[in-house]
Structure formats: structure tokens, C-alpha cells
Amino acid sequence: MNIQQKKRGRIRVVLADDHSGVRSGIRFLLEREPGITVVGESTDGVEAMQLVEKLHPDILLLDIEMPGLNGIEVAKRLREQASNVQILALSSYDQREYILEMLELGAAGYLVKDEAPELLVEAVKGISRGETGWYSSRVKRRITNRIQ
């Protein structure tokens, strides 16, 4: 845990996804784990930015395709603002260009939604410890050039 988490005792997460069913499922997975709390949910990129600024979460679970600002634009703006939030991209898209752009913008991981449930909790915990490189199997294949 980083210093802020030690003070609070919990990993604070904001969910940013425009699909309520996806957010509900993610919330269920995360909140049944001791030490993880979902402190906010957003349906678009603008709201995600506002929640990060207001709530100061440890991790932002960020969808790529959202109304308003997409996830890539949110990541760019957070980087420009030197935000301390760690980004875990969670997307239906596994196109190499999306993945590489998110990683270049400092995302600590990138999970494809249909592969994510088994990795999600461990990725959040790992990222909270400062780890990077949390990728679902399809993402790993994309970034190692085996599948273009």
C-alpha cells in the first residue's frame, strides 16, 4: 500500500464506464474484497475527471469508449494535470493502437472486459502496491506483436 492507503486503510476506486450493468458487476467484484472500496461511478469522461478531482481515488478503472471525453482523452488530461491516480483501462477493445496509447499515457494495466473478471481484483491490488503491467491474455498477445 502507498502512504495514502495506509492512512485510509482501503484502496479507493472510481469506476468510469457508460454501461450500468458493467459498473454494477465491477462494483460487486471489488466490494466483496476486504480493503477495496468503490468511492464513485461515472458514466462519461467529464464526470470521471470531476470524480478524480473531488474524491482523490487511488485507482481509476477507465473504459476507453465513453460519451463526452473518451478514456484516452481522460488519461491525457490526467497526465497533463500530474494526477496521482493510477489508471487501469478496462475495455471491450483490444486494438493494439488503443492499448499502446493508454500504456504510453501511463496506464498501469489494460484488461479486456470479457477476460477481466478473473484478473480485476488482483490487478487493483497489484496496482495499489505500485505494480504495472496488468494485462489480460489478449492484450499481452497484442503488445508482444504475435497478433496484429
Secondary structure, DSSP 8 states (H G I E B T S, - for coil): --HHHHHHSSEEEEEE-S-HHHHHHHHHHHHTSTTEEEEEEESSHHHHHHHHHHH--SEEEE-SS-SSS-HHHHHHHHHHTT---EEEEEES---HHHHHHHHHTT-SEEEEGGG-HHHHHHHHHHHHTT---EE-HHHHHHHTTS--
